[in-house]
């Protein structure tokens, strides 16, 4: 965020850009933490349901990136 804006819409736009740039599981995990922070910061101002609605598509994209493939799961065992 260039101007360090704290308005929820500016933060959401920045969060969308970060989400779109994620390509690895580690990046997706870090971005999920940013989304949780967004929820905590703005749930009182916007309402819990609204913040989850605003970030739902981002979370779905991150879950697809972060999903372990069957081969990766077998390597862990």
N, C-alpha and C positions, 0 to 999 in steps of 0.2 A: 504494500500500500504506500503510495507515494507521499501523501500528505498526512499520514497517520490519522486518518479519519476514524471516528468511533461510531459513526452513524451505521445502523445495522445493515442498510442496503449496500453501503460501500464495502463493509466487511464481507457481506455475502458475495458480492461480485469478485472480490479478491479471492475468497475461498473457492469460488467456481473456477477461477484461473488456475489455482494451485491443484485442484482436483483434476482438471483437464490435462495437466502436465505430468501426472503420475503414471509411471510405467512399470514400477517394480513393487513387490509386496512390501518392502520396507518403506517406500514412499507412501503407499496406500495406508499403512499403519500410522505413520506420522500425520497424514492428512485426517485420518479418523479422529485423532486426538484434537486436532484443530477444530473439527466439527463439534466434538463434545464440549470444547471450550466455548464455542459460539452458542451452543444450547444453554450452558450455564450463565453466560453473560446476558443473554437476551430473553430468557424464558419468562422473567417477571414482566418485562416491558411488552413483549409480543404475545405471550401465552405459550404454554408448553406445546400445544397442538400445532400452533402456527410455525414455531421454529422447526419442529420435526417435518412439517409439510414442506417448508422451504429447502430443507437439506436432503429430502428423501432420494431424489435422483442422483445426487452426488454420492450418497451412501451406497446406493445400488451399484454404481460404477466402481466404487472402491472395493466393494465385496467381490465383484467379478475379478478384479486385479489381484486381490488378496487371497482368493481361494486356492487352496493347495490342490495340485493335480494328484491323481491316484499314485503316480510314480513317485512324487515327492513324499507322499504319506508313507509309502513303503520304505523309502530310504530312511525315514526317521525311526522306523521300528527296527 
